[in-house]
Amino acid sequence: MPSKPLRLITLPISHYCEKVRWALDRQGTHYVEEPHAPLLHAFFTMPLSGGTSRTVPILVDENFSPRRVMADSTDCLRYLAEHFGASWLYASPEAAQIEEELDQKLGPATRRFAYFYMLPDPRSAEVLTELTPSWEAAIVRPVFPLVRWIMKRGMRIDATGAERSLVTLREIMNKYSERLADGRPYLCGDAFSAADLSLATLAVPVLFPKGYAKITMRDISTLPGPLRSEIERQRESRAGQLVMRLFAQERTKTLRSA
């Protein structure tokens, strides 16, 4: 048993961070989350990653010298599978391949599409800094227009990007809805895996499930029309219904035991 808890560096709202957080909770692995506000998080991730990554999540294992640092959500899950007994993540040989596609295509697409409609709302400053240290929120919220500009530039969030992302996310959600058409309860058959975990978390921006990341999710009736319509559409899809079920049943259970 490791003597020191793992450290999970996050942006609380990030769906990639929720992916790792959920895996840690489900496995019952002792960890401490270190949440940060947008942009300020880079002051913590860059030193930990040896200057190679500004992004989150980062998982740190201090039980070795030198410490082990995983700077990608998939690397984090592989580490849990290899060193913390989370064999359920990749018990199916298909799970890793599905995870990779969802990481590369669905995650960026849902994020860009949702942020395009949500970032113009001044209330986004509060959502993006929720659960972060108060001093970080106090810095970011007054300069949110600048933060928003940097985020839009960095993630190429514009009308063209949002439209392209909508096409991508629909293609992926349709693909996995078809996979579920045979009545299987999970993407790889009868057991929950990294594939389901990736779908559930990375589809969040176009589903708004309850229980997500302990963040206060807005009622979809208050969202801009195009985003609200897409959420309603995806909640009706088989893939969307799987995600909603996983949050209502699987995630709720892990949150109670975490």
VOFI-486464 format. One record per residue (C-alpha): residue number from 1; x, y, z. Coordinates in steps of 0.001 Angstrom, whole numbers, plus 524288, in hexadecimal, padded with zeros to 5 digits. Layout:
<rec><k>NUM</k><xx>X</xx><yy>Y</yy><zz>Z</zz></rec>
...
END
This chain:
<rec><k>1</k><xx>80000</xx><yy>80000</yy><zz>80000</zz></rec>
<rec><k>2</k><xx>805F6</xx><yy>80D17</yy><zz>7FBFF</zz></rec>
<rec><k>3</k><xx>80918</xx><yy>815AA</yy><zz>807AD</zz></rec>
<rec><k>4</k><xx>805E2</xx><yy>8225C</yy><zz>800B4</zz></rec>
<rec><k>5</k><xx>7F92B</xx><yy>82543</yy><zz>7F999</zz></rec>
<rec><k>6</k><xx>7F9B9</xx><yy>827F7</yy><zz>7EB27</zz></rec>
<rec><k>7</k><xx>7F869</xx><yy>83626</yy><zz>7E72D</zz></rec>
<rec><k>8</k><xx>7EEA5</xx><yy>839D3</yy><zz>7DC90</zz></rec>
<rec><k>9</k><xx>7F08C</xx><yy>84765</yy><zz>7D6D1</zz></rec>
<rec><k>10</k><xx>7E41E</xx><yy>84C14</yy><zz>7D04D</zz></rec>
<rec><k>11</k><xx>7DB5A</xx><yy>85665</yy><zz>7CAD9</zz></rec>
<rec><k>12</k><xx>7CF24</xx><yy>851F4</yy><zz>7D237</zz></rec>
<rec><k>13</k><xx>7C623</xx><yy>853DD</yy><zz>7C695</zz></rec>
<rec><k>14</k><xx>7CECC</xx><yy>84C8C</yy><zz>7BCE0</zz></rec>
<rec><k>15</k><xx>7C893</xx><yy>84044</yy><zz>7B758</zz></rec>
<rec><k>16</k><xx>7D60C</xx><yy>83A26</yy><zz>7B5A3</zz></rec>
<rec><k>17</k><xx>7D885</xx><yy>83C78</yy><zz>7C41E</zz></rec>
<rec><k>18</k><xx>7CB84</xx><yy>83644</yy><zz>7C78D</zz></rec>
<rec><k>19</k><xx>7CF9D</xx><yy>82A5B</yy><zz>7BFC6</zz></rec>
<rec><k>20</k><xx>7DB4C</xx><yy>8281A</yy><zz>7C8BC</zz></rec>
<rec><k>21</k><xx>7D41D</xx><yy>82C45</yy><zz>7D4FF</zz></rec>
<rec><k>22</k><xx>7C95A</xx><yy>82267</yy><zz>7D265</zz></rec>
<rec><k>23</k><xx>7D335</xx><yy>81773</yy><zz>7D026</zz></rec>
<rec><k>24</k><xx>7DA37</xx><yy>81AB1</yy><zz>7DCD7</zz></rec>
<rec><k>25</k><xx>7CD6C</xx><yy>81AFA</yy><zz>7E45D</zz></rec>
<rec><k>26</k><xx>7C8A5</xx><yy>80E44</yy><zz>7DE7D</zz></rec>
<rec><k>27</k><xx>7D569</xx><yy>80764</yy><zz>7E180</zz></rec>
<rec><k>28</k><xx>7D566</xx><yy>80CBF</yy><zz>7EF53</zz></rec>
<rec><k>29</k><xx>7E2FF</xx><yy>81256</yy><zz>7ED81</zz></rec>
<rec><k>30</k><xx>7E75B</xx><yy>81C29</yy><zz>7F7BA</zz></rec>
<rec><k>31</k><xx>7E9E7</xx><yy>8293A</yy><zz>7F13C</zz></rec>
<rec><k>32</k><xx>7E98E</xx><yy>837C4</yy><zz>7F3CF</zz></rec>
<rec><k>33</k><xx>7E3FE</xx><yy>840C9</yy><zz>7E98E</zz></rec>
<rec><k>34</k><xx>7EADC</xx><yy>84DBB</yy><zz>7E741</zz></rec>
<rec><k>35</k><xx>7E137</xx><yy>8562B</yy><zz>7DF94</zz></rec>
<rec><k>36</k><xx>7E540</xx><yy>8627F</yy><zz>7D86F</zz></rec>
<rec><k>37</k><xx>7DEFF</xx><yy>86D65</yy><zz>7D0AA</zz></rec>
<rec><k>38</k><xx>7E0B7</xx><yy>86ED6</yy><zz>7C1ED</zz></rec>
<rec><k>39</k><xx>7EDEF</xx><yy>87433</yy><zz>7BD97</zz></rec>
<rec><k>40</k><xx>7F34C</xx><yy>8741A</yy><zz>7CB76</zz></rec>
<rec><k>41</k><xx>7F399</xx><yy>86552</yy><zz>7CAB7</zz></rec>
<rec><k>42</k><xx>7FF60</xx><yy>86631</yy><zz>7C198</zz></rec>
<rec><k>43</k><xx>807B2</xx><yy>86B77</yy><zz>7CCC2</zz></rec>
<rec><k>44</k><xx>805EA</xx><yy>85E33</yy><zz>7D32F</zz></rec>
<rec><k>45</k><xx>805AD</xx><yy>854F4</yy><zz>7C796</zz></rec>
<rec><k>46</k><xx>811CD</xx><yy>85A22</yy><zz>7C0D2</zz></rec>
<rec><k>47</k><xx>81B26</xx><yy>857B5</yy><zz>7CC3F</zz></rec>
<rec><k>48</k><xx>81549</xx><yy>84A51</yy><zz>7CEEF</zz></rec>
<rec><k>49</k><xx>8167B</xx><yy>84616</yy><zz>7C0C7</zz></rec>
<rec><k>50</k><xx>82441</xx><yy>84B31</yy><zz>7BF04</zz></rec>
<rec><k>51</k><xx>81F4F</xx><yy>8564A</yy><zz>7B6AB</zz></rec>
<rec><k>52</k><xx>818CA</xx><yy>84D59</yy><zz>7ACB6</zz></rec>
<rec><k>53</k><xx>80A4B</xx><yy>84EFC</yy><zz>7AFD7</zz></rec>
<rec><k>54</k><xx>80150</xx><yy>85A2F</yy><zz>7B32A</zz></rec>
<rec><k>55</k><xx>7F56C</xx><yy>85168</yy><zz>7B34F</zz></rec>
<rec><k>56</k><xx>7EE19</xx><yy>8498A</yy><zz>7BD73</zz></rec>
<rec><k>57</k><xx>7EBFE</xx><yy>83F89</yy><zz>7C2BE</zz></rec>
<rec><k>58</k><xx>7F91C</xx><yy>83C2E</yy><zz>7C890</zz></rec>
<rec><k>59</k><xx>7FA7A</xx><yy>830A5</yy><zz>7D1C5</zz></rec>
<rec><k>60</k><xx>80641</xx><yy>83078</yy><zz>7DAD0</zz></rec>
<rec><k>61</k><xx>80B41</xx><yy>824D6</yy><zz>7E28E</zz></rec>
<rec><k>62</k><xx>814AD</xx><yy>8297C</yy><zz>7ED19</zz></rec>
<rec><k>63</k><xx>81771</xx><yy>81BBC</yy><zz>7F203</zz></rec>
<rec><k>64</k><xx>8232D</xx><yy>81A86</yy><zz>7E8F6</zz></rec>
<rec><k>65</k><xx>82FCC</xx><yy>821E8</yy><zz>7E716</zz></rec>
<rec><k>66</k><xx>82F45</xx><yy>82871</yy><zz>7DDD9</zz></rec>
<rec><k>67</k><xx>820A7</xx><yy>82A1A</yy><zz>7DEA5</zz></rec>
<rec><k>68</k><xx>81849</xx><yy>824F9</yy><zz>7D395</zz></rec>
<rec><k>69</k><xx>8104F</xx><yy>82EE7</yy><zz>7CBDA</zz></rec>
<rec><k>70</k><xx>8058C</xx><yy>82B8D</yy><zz>7C21B</zz></rec>
<rec><k>71</k><xx>80175</xx><yy>83750</yy><zz>7BA02</zz></rec>
<rec><k>72</k><xx>7F65F</xx><yy>831AC</yy><zz>7B1E1</zz></rec>
<rec><k>73</k><xx>7E956</xx><yy>82BB3</yy><zz>7B5C8</zz></rec>
<rec><k>74</k><xx>7EC2C</xx><yy>81EFC</yy><zz>7AEA6</zz></rec>
<rec><k>75</k><xx>7F9AE</xx><yy>81DED</yy><zz>7B4AF</zz></rec>
<rec><k>76</k><xx>7F343</xx><yy>81FF3</yy><zz>7C1F0</zz></rec>
<rec><k>77</k><xx>7E9B5</xx><yy>814C8</yy><zz>7BF9E</zz></rec>
<rec><k>78</k><xx>7F466</xx><yy>80BCC</yy><zz>7BA94</zz></rec>
<rec><k>79</k><xx>7FC26</xx><yy>80EB2</yy><zz>7C6E8</zz></rec>
<rec><k>80</k><xx>7F088</xx><yy>80B17</yy><zz>7CF64</zz></rec>
<rec><k>81</k><xx>7EEBA</xx><yy>7FE7C</yy><zz>7C7C9</zz></rec>
<rec><k>82</k><xx>7FD09</xx><yy>7FAB3</yy><zz>7C8AB</zz></rec>
<rec><k>83</k><xx>8004D</xx><yy>7FEF6</yy><zz>7D682</zz></rec>
<rec><k>84</k><xx>7F38E</xx><yy>7FFDC</yy><zz>7DE1B</zz></rec>
<rec><k>85</k><xx>7EC20</xx><yy>7F3E2</yy><zz>7D9B3</zz></rec>
<rec><k>86</k><xx>7E221</xx><yy>7FAD2</yy><zz>7D11E</zz></rec>
<rec><k>87</k><xx>7E1C7</xx><yy>7EF7F</yy><zz>7C783</zz></rec>
<rec><k>88</k><xx>7D364</xx><yy>7F227</yy><zz>7C4B1</zz></rec>
<rec><k>89</k><xx>7D778</xx><yy>7FDE4</yy><zz>7BC83</zz></rec>
<rec><k>90</k><xx>7DD53</xx><yy>7F5B8</yy><zz>7B1A2</zz></rec>
<rec><k>91</k><xx>7D7B9</xx><yy>7E83B</yy><zz>7B408</zz></rec>
<rec><k>92</k><xx>7D1E5</xx><yy>7E8F2</yy><zz>7A672</zz></rec>
<rec><k>93</k><xx>7DBF3</xx><yy>7E99F</yy><zz>79B79</zz></rec>
<rec><k>94</k><xx>7D345</xx><yy>7F3B1</yy><zz>7949F</zz></rec>
<rec><k>95</k><xx>7D2F4</xx><yy>7FD46</yy><zz>79FE7</zz></rec>
<rec><k>96</k><xx>7DFEC</xx><yy>803ED</yy><zz>79D18</zz></rec>
<rec><k>97</k><xx>7DCCB</xx><yy>8060B</yy><zz>78EBA</zz></rec>
<rec><k>98</k><xx>7CF8C</xx><yy>80C0A</yy><zz>791D4</zz></rec>
<rec><k>99</k><xx>7D589</xx><yy>81481</yy><zz>79C6B</zz></rec>
<rec><k>100</k><xx>7DF91</xx><yy>819C4</yy><zz>792DF</zz></rec>
<rec><k>101</k><xx>7D549</xx><yy>81D97</yy><zz>788D0</zz></rec>
<rec><k>102</k><xx>7CCDC</xx><yy>8243E</yy><zz>79302</zz></rec>
<rec><k>103</k><xx>7D8A6</xx><yy>82B6E</yy><zz>798A4</zz></rec>
<rec><k>104</k><xx>7DCF7</xx><yy>83065</yy><zz>78B6D</zz></rec>
<rec><k>105</k><xx>7CFD5</xx><yy>83385</yy><zz>7854D</zz></rec>
<rec><k>106</k><xx>7C46E</xx><yy>83452</yy><zz>78EC0</zz></rec>
<rec><k>107</k><xx>7CB09</xx><yy>83B8A</yy><zz>799FD</zz></rec>
<rec><k>108</k><xx>7D01B</xx><yy>84721</yy><zz>79218</zz></rec>
<rec><k>109</k><xx>7C39C</xx><yy>847F6</yy><zz>78A02</zz></rec>
<rec><k>110</k><xx>7BA09</xx><yy>84889</yy><zz>79554</zz></rec>
<rec><k>111</k><xx>7C289</xx><yy>85245</yy><zz>79CA1</zz></rec>
<rec><k>112</k><xx>7C412</xx><yy>85B8D</yy><zz>7912A</zz></rec>
<rec><k>113</k><xx>7B5AA</xx><yy>85AF8</yy><zz>78D9C</zz></rec>
<rec><k>114</k><xx>7B0FD</xx><yy>85D81</yy><zz>79B86</zz></rec>
<rec><k>115</k><xx>7BAE7</xx><yy>8681D</yy><zz>79E7C</zz></rec>
<rec><k>116</k><xx>7B74A</xx><yy>86F64</yy><zz>7921C</zz></rec>
<rec><k>117</k><xx>7A9C1</xx><yy>8719E</yy><zz>797BE</zz></rec>
<rec><k>118</k><xx>7AD18</xx><yy>87294</yy><zz>7A62F</zz></rec>
<rec><k>119</k><xx>7B953</xx><yy>87AF6</yy><zz>7A6CC</zz></rec>
<rec><k>120</k><xx>7B273</xx><yy>8879A</yy><zz>7A297</zz></rec>
<rec><k>121</k><xx>7AA09</xx><yy>886AF</yy><zz>7AEDB</zz></rec>
<rec><k>122</k><xx>7B0A4</xx><yy>88E11</yy><zz>7BA28</zz></rec>
<rec><k>123</k><xx>7ABAB</xx><yy>88376</yy><zz>7C376</zz></rec>
<rec><k>124</k><xx>7B594</xx><yy>87A4C</yy><zz>7BD55</zz></rec>
<rec><k>125</k><xx>7C008</xx><yy>88093</yy><zz>7C5C9</zz></rec>
<rec><k>126</k><xx>7B98E</xx><yy>87AFA</yy><zz>7D1E2</zz></rec>
<rec><k>127</k><xx>7B7A1</xx><yy>86D89</yy><zz>7CBDB</zz></rec>
<rec><k>128</k><xx>7C5BD</xx><yy>86CB3</yy><zz>7C749</zz></rec>
<rec><k>129</k><xx>7CB06</xx><yy>8706D</yy><zz>7D4A8</zz></rec>
<rec><k>130</k><xx>7C180</xx><yy>86898</yy><zz>7DCE1</zz></rec>
<rec><k>131</k><xx>7C87D</xx><yy>85FEC</yy><zz>7E6E1</zz></rec>
<rec><k>132</k><xx>7D599</xx><yy>8668D</yy><zz>7E459</zz></rec>
<rec><k>133</k><xx>7DD6E</xx><yy>86D9C</yy><zz>7EF02</zz></rec>
<rec><k>134</k><xx>7D6E8</xx><yy>87A5E</yy><zz>7F289</zz></rec>
<rec><k>135</k><xx>7E314</xx><yy>88249</yy><zz>7EF95</zz></rec>
<rec><k>136</k><xx>7E3C1</xx><yy>87CAA</yy><zz>7E1D6</zz></rec>
<rec><k>137</k><xx>7D567</xx><yy>87FAB</yy><zz>7DF6E</zz></rec>
<rec><k>138</k><xx>7D7AD</xx><yy>88D79</yy><zz>7E46A</zz></rec>
<rec><k>139</k><xx>7E236</xx><yy>88F52</yy><zz>7DA1D</zz></rec>
<rec><k>140</k><xx>7DB3E</xx><yy>88918</yy><zz>7CE9C</zz></rec>
<rec><k>141</k><xx>7CD6B</xx><yy>88E4B</yy><zz>7D009</zz></rec>
<rec><k>142</k><xx>7D078</xx><yy>89CE7</yy><zz>7CEA6</zz></rec>
<rec><k>143</k><xx>7D89E</xx><yy>89A6A</yy><zz>7C277</zz></rec>
<rec><k>144</k><xx>7CF9D</xx><yy>89055</yy><zz>7BC85</zz></rec>
<rec><k>145</k><xx>7CE64</xx><yy>89765</yy><zz>7AF65</zz></rec>
<rec><k>146</k><xx>7DD10</xx><yy>89576</yy><zz>7ADAA</zz></rec>
<rec><k>147</k><xx>7DC4C</xx><yy>8875A</yy><zz>7B255</zz></rec>
<rec><k>148</k><xx>7D125</xx><yy>884EC</yy><zz>7A8DA</zz></rec>
<rec><k>149</k><xx>7D8E6</xx><yy>88ABC</yy><zz>79D88</zz></rec>
<rec><k>150</k><xx>7E4A2</xx><yy>8822A</yy><zz>7A091</zz></rec>
<rec><k>151</k><xx>7DC25</xx><yy>87605</yy><zz>7A1BC</zz></rec>
<rec><k>152</k><xx>7D550</xx><yy>878C7</yy><zz>794DA</zz></rec>
<rec><k>153</k><xx>7E22B</xx><yy>87B25</yy><zz>78E0C</zz></rec>
<rec><k>154</k><xx>7E8DB</xx><yy>86F4D</yy><zz>793F0</zz></rec>
<rec><k>155</k><xx>7DDC3</xx><yy>865D5</yy><zz>79105</zz></rec>
<rec><k>156</k><xx>7D9BC</xx><yy>86C3A</yy><zz>78423</zz></rec>
<rec><k>157</k><xx>7CC21</xx><yy>86EE4</yy><zz>788F1</zz></rec>
<rec><k>158</k><xx>7C4E1</xx><yy>87615</yy><zz>77E45</zz></rec>
<rec><k>159</k><xx>7B8CE</xx><yy>87426</yy><zz>775E4</zz></rec>
<rec><k>160</k><xx>7BFF6</xx><yy>86BEF</yy><zz>76BCD</zz></rec>
<rec><k>161</k><xx>7C61E</xx><yy>86376</yy><zz>77640</zz></rec>
<rec><k>162</k><xx>7B939</xx><yy>861B9</yy><zz>77D51</zz></rec>
<rec><k>163</k><xx>7B26B</xx><yy>85D4C</yy><zz>770D8</zz></rec>
<rec><k>164</k><xx>7BD5F</xx><yy>853D8</yy><zz>76D98</zz></rec>
<rec><k>165</k><xx>7BD19</xx><yy>84E9D</yy><zz>77B7E</zz></rec>
<rec><k>166</k><xx>7AE71</xx><yy>84C98</yy><zz>77AB8</zz></rec>
<rec><k>167</k><xx>7B03F</xx><yy>843F0</yy><zz>76EC8</zz></rec>
<rec><k>168</k><xx>7BAE1</xx><yy>83C21</yy><zz>775B2</zz></rec>
<rec><k>169</k><xx>7B3A1</xx><yy>83A31</yy><zz>7826A</zz></rec>
<rec><k>170</k><xx>7A763</xx><yy>835BE</yy><zz>77B4F</zz></rec>
<rec><k>171</k><xx>7AF3C</xx><yy>82C03</yy><zz>7734B</zz></rec>
<rec><k>172</k><xx>7B560</xx><yy>82648</yy><zz>77F87</zz></rec>
<rec><k>173</k><xx>7A8D9</xx><yy>825EA</yy><zz>7876B</zz></rec>
<rec><k>174</k><xx>7A1C7</xx><yy>81F8A</yy><zz>77C04</zz></rec>
<rec><k>175</k><xx>7ACA1</xx><yy>81593</yy><zz>77A77</zz></rec>
<rec><k>176</k><xx>7ABCE</xx><yy>81136</yy><zz>7888D</zz></rec>
<rec><k>177</k><xx>79D0D</xx><yy>811C7</yy><zz>788BB</zz></rec>
<rec><k>178</k><xx>79D58</xx><yy>807E7</yy><zz>77DB0</zz></rec>
<rec><k>179</k><xx>7A6CA</xx><yy>7FF94</yy><zz>7857C</zz></rec>
<rec><k>180</k><xx>79CEC</xx><yy>7FF48</yy><zz>79098</zz></rec>
<rec><k>181</k><xx>791A6</xx><yy>7FBAB</yy><zz>787A2</zz></rec>
<rec><k>182</k><xx>7935A</xx><yy>7ED26</yy><zz>78A71</zz></rec>
<rec><k>183</k><xx>78F30</xx><yy>7EF6D</yy><zz>7988B</zz></rec>
<rec><k>184</k><xx>79C74</xx><yy>7EE2F</yy><zz>79EFC</zz></rec>
<rec><k>185</k><xx>79CDF</xx><yy>7F566</yy><zz>7AC19</zz></rec>
<rec><k>186</k><xx>7AA9C</xx><yy>7FAC9</yy><zz>7A9FB</zz></rec>
<rec><k>187</k><xx>7B2CD</xx><yy>7FE3E</yy><zz>79E2B</zz></rec>
<rec><k>188</k><xx>7BB31</xx><yy>7F20F</yy><zz>79F58</zz></rec>
<rec><k>189</k><xx>7B07D</xx><yy>7E8B5</yy><zz>7A387</zz></rec>
<rec><k>190</k><xx>7ACA1</xx><yy>7E569</yy><zz>7B15A</zz></rec>
<rec><k>191</k><xx>7B6A5</xx><yy>7ECE8</yy><zz>7B955</zz></rec>
<rec><k>192</k><xx>7BA11</xx><yy>7FB1B</yy><zz>7BBD8</zz></rec>
<rec><k>193</k><xx>7C73F</xx><yy>7FEDD</yy><zz>7B60A</zz></rec>
<rec><k>194</k><xx>7CFDF</xx><yy>80A3F</yy><zz>7B205</zz></rec>
<rec><k>195</k><xx>7C76E</xx><yy>80B29</yy><zz>7A5D0</zz></rec>
<rec><k>196</k><xx>7BB13</xx><yy>80E28</yy><zz>7AD99</zz></rec>
<rec><k>197</k><xx>7C27D</xx><yy>81711</yy><zz>7B6CE</zz></rec>
<rec><k>198</k><xx>7C7B5</xx><yy>81EE7</yy><zz>7AB51</zz></rec>
<rec><k>199</k><xx>7BA8A</xx><yy>81FEE</yy><zz>7A4A2</zz></rec>
<rec><k>200</k><xx>7B3B7</xx><yy>823E3</yy><zz>7B133</zz></rec>
<rec><k>201</k><xx>7BD31</xx><yy>82EA8</yy><zz>7B4BA</zz></rec>
<rec><k>202</k><xx>7C0E2</xx><yy>833F4</yy><zz>7A762</zz></rec>
<rec><k>203</k><xx>7B2B6</xx><yy>83533</yy><zz>7A305</zz></rec>
<rec><k>204</k><xx>7AF28</xx><yy>83D53</yy><zz>7AEF5</zz></rec>
<rec><k>205</k><xx>7AF41</xx><yy>84AAD</yy><zz>7A821</zz></rec>
<rec><k>206</k><xx>7A419</xx><yy>8464A</yy><zz>79F42</zz></rec>
<rec><k>207</k><xx>79C6A</xx><yy>83ED1</yy><zz>7A9A6</zz></rec>
<rec><k>208</k><xx>79D84</xx><yy>84665</yy><zz>7B688</zz></rec>
<rec><k>209</k><xx>79B47</xx><yy>83A82</yy><zz>7BF68</zz></rec>
<rec><k>210</k><xx>798B5</xx><yy>83C75</yy><zz>7CDCF</zz></rec>
<rec><k>211</k><xx>7A400</xx><yy>83915</yy><zz>7D6C0</zz></rec>
<rec><k>212</k><xx>7AE94</xx><yy>83D98</yy><zz>7CD80</zz></rec>
<rec><k>213</k><xx>7BB44</xx><yy>84139</yy><zz>7D47D</zz></rec>
<rec><k>214</k><xx>7B392</xx><yy>846FD</yy><zz>7DFEC</zz></rec>
<rec><k>215</k><xx>7B1F4</xx><yy>8530A</yy><zz>7D751</zz></rec>
<rec><k>216</k><xx>7A54D</xx><yy>85AC1</yy><zz>7D7B4</zz></rec>
<rec><k>217</k><xx>79FEF</xx><yy>85790</yy><zz>7CA45</zz></rec>
<rec><k>218</k><xx>79696</xx><yy>86191</yy><zz>7C496</zz></rec>
<rec><k>219</k><xx>788BE</xx><yy>85D97</yy><zz>7C170</zz></rec>
<rec><k>220</k><xx>788AF</xx><yy>85B4D</yy><zz>7B2D9</zz></rec>
<rec><k>221</k><xx>77CE8</xx><yy>86438</yy><zz>7B154</zz></rec>
<rec><k>222</k><xx>7860F</xx><yy>86FAC</yy><zz>7B441</zz></rec>
<rec><k>223</k><xx>78FF9</xx><yy>86C0E</yy><zz>7A9C1</zz></rec>
<rec><k>224</k><xx>79127</xx><yy>8721D</yy><zz>79C36</zz></rec>
<rec><k>225</k><xx>787B9</xx><yy>86BF1</yy><zz>79289</zz></rec>
<rec><k>226</k><xx>79152</xx><yy>86468</yy><zz>789E9</zz></rec>
<rec><k>227</k><xx>79822</xx><yy>85E46</yy><zz>795A1</zz></rec>
<rec><k>228</k><xx>78B43</xx><yy>85B0B</yy><zz>79C44</zz></rec>
<rec><k>229</k><xx>78624</xx><yy>854C3</yy><zz>78FDB</zz></rec>
<rec><k>230</k><xx>79233</xx><yy>84C4B</yy><zz>78E67</zz></rec>
<rec><k>231</k><xx>7916A</xx><yy>847EB</yy><zz>79C91</zz></rec>
<rec><k>232</k><xx>78346</xx><yy>843FC</yy><zz>79A8F</zz></rec>
<rec><k>233</k><xx>78705</xx><yy>83CD7</yy><zz>78E0E</zz></rec>
<rec><k>234</k><xx>79237</xx><yy>83566</yy><zz>7942E</zz></rec>
<rec><k>235</k><xx>78A7F</xx><yy>831B6</yy><zz>7A044</zz></rec>
<rec><k>236</k><xx>78178</xx><yy>82A4C</yy><zz>79720</zz></rec>
<rec><k>237</k><xx>78C77</xx><yy>822AA</yy><zz>790AD</zz></rec>
<rec><k>238</k><xx>7906B</xx><yy>81536</yy><zz>79582</zz></rec>
<rec><k>239</k><xx>79E0B</xx><yy>81A13</yy><zz>798A3</zz></rec>
<rec><k>240</k><xx>79875</xx><yy>8259C</yy><zz>79FFE</zz></rec>
<rec><k>241</k><xx>78F3C</xx><yy>81CEE</yy><zz>7A793</zz></rec>
<rec><k>242</k><xx>79ABE</xx><yy>81454</yy><zz>7AB7D</zz></rec>
<rec><k>243</k><xx>7A1F9</xx><yy>82048</yy><zz>7B074</zz></rec>
<rec><k>244</k><xx>79649</xx><yy>82505</yy><zz>7B853</zz></rec>
<rec><k>245</k><xx>79489</xx><yy>81775</yy><zz>7BE23</zz></rec>
<rec><k>246</k><xx>7A2DF</xx><yy>81677</yy><zz>7C1C8</zz></rec>
<rec><k>247</k><xx>7A27F</xx><yy>8236F</yy><zz>7C8E2</zz></rec>
<rec><k>248</k><xx>795B4</xx><yy>82044</yy><zz>7CFB6</zz></rec>
<rec><k>249</k><xx>79A06</xx><yy>812B8</yy><zz>7D418</zz></rec>
<rec><k>250</k><xx>7A89B</xx><yy>81046</yy><zz>7D2D8</zz></rec>
<rec><k>251</k><xx>7ADCA</xx><yy>81DE5</yy><zz>7D5E1</zz></rec>
<rec><k>252</k><xx>7A456</xx><yy>82066</yy><zz>7E0EE</zz></rec>
<rec><k>253</k><xx>7A8FC</xx><yy>813E7</yy><zz>7E772</zz></rec>
<rec><k>254</k><xx>7B758</xx><yy>81794</yy><zz>7E662</zz></rec>
<rec><k>255</k><xx>7B4E6</xx><yy>82543</yy><zz>7EB8E</zz></rec>
<rec><k>256</k><xx>7AE54</xx><yy>81FB2</yy><zz>7F7B2</zz></rec>
<rec><k>257</k><xx>7B9D0</xx><yy>816BC</yy><zz>7FA4A</zz></rec>
<rec><k>258</k><xx>7C4A5</xx><yy>82061</yy><zz>7F6D6</zz></rec>
END
